[in-house]
Amino acid sequence: MEQRNWNRDAIALDVEIKMWRPEGEQVLRCKTLDVSLGGAELLSCAVKFPKHRVLELRFPQICGTQVKQPRMLAKFIRNTDRGMAIQFLKANNETLRALQALILKDKIMQTKLNNSNSKNHSVEMPKQARS
């Protein structure tokens, strides 16, 4: 059974996977289903990789930040029902901090949405019933 050091958060981030094939470099674009600082599950890119294949990932949302090299190396772990599981191997601290900031920003937005929805669904008693 797989052991994780980080909690995964459901978040949809754009991901570009750079791979090298006999016909040349190829870039696959897909989305994350969930992410942690240790790995992610990616929505199916309709590509099968050999186990432990090293991939280069790029998160376009990080590119607009001050991070100089918004790429990281990851290892293909297995196919899942919805896509593939990957484990992050190597990334600079700036990239990890930027990824952590995206996860945190998404959590804050989800909390605000949930609070807003619960306020909209709360039922207030009419004034006559309170007296």
C-alpha positions as CSV (number, residue, x, y, z in Angstrom):
1,M,0.0,0.0,0.0
2,E,1.2,3.5,-0.8
3,Q,2.2,5.7,2.1
4,R,1.9,9.5,1.7
5,N,3.8,12.1,3.6
6,W,1.5,15.0,2.5
7,N,-2.3,15.4,2.4
8,R,-3.7,15.7,-1.0
9,D,-6.1,18.6,-1.9
10,A,-8.6,18.5,-4.7
11,I,-7.5,21.2,-7.1
12,A,-7.6,21.6,-10.8
13,L,-4.3,23.0,-12.1
14,D,-3.1,23.0,-15.7
15,V,0.0,20.8,-16.1
16,E,2.3,20.4,-19.1
17,I,4.2,17.1,-19.3
18,K,7.3,17.2,-21.4
19,M,8.3,13.8,-22.8
20,W,10.9,12.7,-25.3
21,R,9.9,10.2,-28.0
22,P,11.9,8.8,-31.0
23,E,10.0,11.4,-33.2
24,G,11.1,14.2,-30.9
25,E,9.9,16.2,-27.9
26,Q,6.2,16.1,-27.1
27,V,4.2,18.2,-24.6
28,L,1.0,16.8,-23.2
29,R,-1.5,19.1,-21.5
30,C,-3.8,17.9,-18.8
31,K,-5.2,18.9,-15.4
32,T,-4.6,17.8,-11.8
33,L,-7.4,16.1,-9.9
34,D,-5.6,16.5,-6.6
35,V,-2.2,17.8,-5.5
36,S,0.1,17.6,-2.5
37,L,3.7,18.7,-2.1
38,G,4.7,15.1,-2.7
39,G,2.8,14.2,-5.8
40,A,-0.5,14.5,-7.7
41,E,-3.2,12.6,-9.6
42,L,-3.5,13.8,-13.2
43,L,-6.7,13.6,-15.2
44,S,-6.1,11.0,-18.0
45,C,-3.9,12.3,-20.8
46,A,-4.7,9.1,-22.8
47,V,-1.0,8.1,-22.6
48,K,0.5,5.1,-20.9
49,F,3.9,5.3,-19.3
50,P,6.2,2.6,-18.0
51,K,6.3,2.4,-14.2
52,H,8.8,4.9,-12.7
53,R,9.2,6.8,-15.9
54,V,10.7,10.2,-15.1
55,L,8.6,13.1,-16.5
56,E,9.3,16.9,-16.6
57,L,6.2,18.9,-15.4
58,R,5.5,22.5,-15.8
59,F,2.6,24.4,-14.1
60,P,1.6,27.4,-16.2
61,Q,-0.1,29.1,-13.3
62,I,3.3,29.4,-11.6
63,C,4.9,30.9,-14.7
64,G,3.5,34.4,-14.1
65,T,5.2,34.5,-10.6
66,Q,8.8,35.3,-9.7
67,V,9.8,31.7,-10.0
68,K,12.7,31.4,-12.4
69,Q,12.4,27.7,-13.3
70,P,8.7,26.7,-12.7
71,R,9.4,23.0,-13.6
72,M,9.8,19.9,-11.6
73,L,10.7,16.3,-12.2
74,A,8.2,13.6,-11.3
75,K,7.9,9.9,-11.5
76,F,5.0,8.0,-13.0
77,I,3.7,5.7,-10.2
78,R,0.6,4.0,-11.7
79,N,-2.6,4.4,-13.7
80,T,-5.7,5.3,-11.7
81,D,-9.5,5.1,-12.5
82,R,-9.4,8.7,-13.6
83,G,-5.9,9.2,-14.8
84,M,-2.4,8.7,-13.4
85,A,-0.6,9.1,-10.1
86,I,2.8,10.8,-10.1
87,Q,5.4,11.4,-7.4
88,F,7.4,14.6,-7.4
89,L,11.1,14.0,-7.4
90,K,13.0,17.2,-7.7
91,A,11.9,20.8,-7.7
92,N,13.5,24.0,-6.4
93,N,12.2,25.6,-3.3
94,E,10.7,28.5,-5.2
95,T,8.6,26.1,-7.3
96,L,7.4,24.2,-4.2
97,R,6.5,27.4,-2.4
98,A,4.6,28.7,-5.5
99,L,2.7,25.3,-5.7
100,Q,1.9,25.5,-2.0
101,A,0.6,29.1,-2.5
102,L,-1.7,27.9,-5.3
103,I,-3.0,25.1,-3.0
104,L,-3.6,27.5,-0.1
105,K,-5.3,30.1,-2.4
106,D,-7.6,27.4,-3.6
107,K,-8.4,26.3,-0.1
108,I,-9.3,29.9,0.9
109,M,-11.5,30.3,-2.1
110,Q,-13.3,27.0,-1.4
111,T,-13.8,28.0,2.3
112,K,-15.3,31.4,1.1
113,L,-17.6,29.6,-1.3
114,N,-18.7,27.1,1.3
115,N,-19.4,29.9,3.8
116,S,-21.2,31.9,1.2
117,N,-23.4,28.9,0.2
118,S,-24.2,28.1,3.8
119,K,-25.3,31.7,4.5
120,N,-27.5,31.7,1.4
121,H,-29.2,28.4,2.5
122,S,-29.8,29.4,6.1
123,V,-33.4,30.0,7.1
124,E,-34.3,32.9,9.3
125,M,-37.4,32.8,11.3
126,P,-40.0,35.5,10.6
127,K,-40.3,38.3,13.1
128,Q,-43.8,37.2,14.2
129,A,-42.6,33.8,15.2
130,R,-39.7,35.2,17.3
131,S,-41.9,37.3,19.5
